[in-house]
């Protein structure tokens, strides 16, 4: 029996403490272990490091060098992602035990989804019922009332094989893309140098994302993180109203261009996810459509008043609305934090 299935069985038996101990201790050791150096630097060995080396060998030369130079960091990044993925079904089992008479809709509503998850209710329901069906197929016991409620819904799609899950080619590829992006942001952040104009430093920080700039503000200007949280939430409340008004202006100027559904089914979902600490309260509707062609097809079917609904047109309108929203967020953020920056006597030139 694999570790993942054993973790879920422990959770289903009510032994969450043992399940989480196995998740935190046994699973990482099963996927990668540190080999102390006999000479020089130690190295990682095991399933994940081997998969990373095989993956790195398929990349262009420049990226192969990058993978090799940051191999241990990337392995740790992958491991963190795997642990989160293994834990999510355990959380669902724990919810089932805590609320055995729930409906499927109750489970969807009460599950601890990641903050800012860009998935609609249909996707969430599918995720829940497919895992419930997979639990039954894998012999992981569920409360009888929930098995009855599940009925014939869902498909058994998950085998709970931690090794196959960890080294899946698509996971390695997507994780590498995300890892490179994070590394790039880190290098840009480290390169912020002393400027004679404080506003220039603030603008540079915002270009790298509002979370980075917020962290700069927290570490540098605020004695209490709670003060920053309150400040950001107040800013988010103001921006929520202004972003709604911005959408209204777009619609008033071009009422047949479909800006409201573009916002409801895509742009506002992204803003809520990307600027989580602002806690934006924006109008979104199910389903979320990430791909422009899917968005165009959905608008064509459900919003007959919208004209010119080809994928390139929807892409252009989506980009226009997104840029206007992000420009507004940047402007308001600078208005709030540039005043603080101008009072700063000590510049940030590096991160310890």
VENJO-V520163 format. One record per helix or strand. SS is the DSSP state (a for helix, b for strand). FROM is the first residue (numbers start at 0). TO is the last residue. Records with the same first field share a line. If there is no record, write none. Layout:
# VENJO-V520163
SS: FROM-TO, FROM-TO
This chain:
# VENJO-V520163
a: 2-11, 15-30, 46-56, 60-68, 70-97, 103-109, 120-136, 143-149, 161-165, 168-189, 197-206, 209-220, 224-252, 258-273, 275-277, 291-301, 310-341
b: 32-34, 42-44
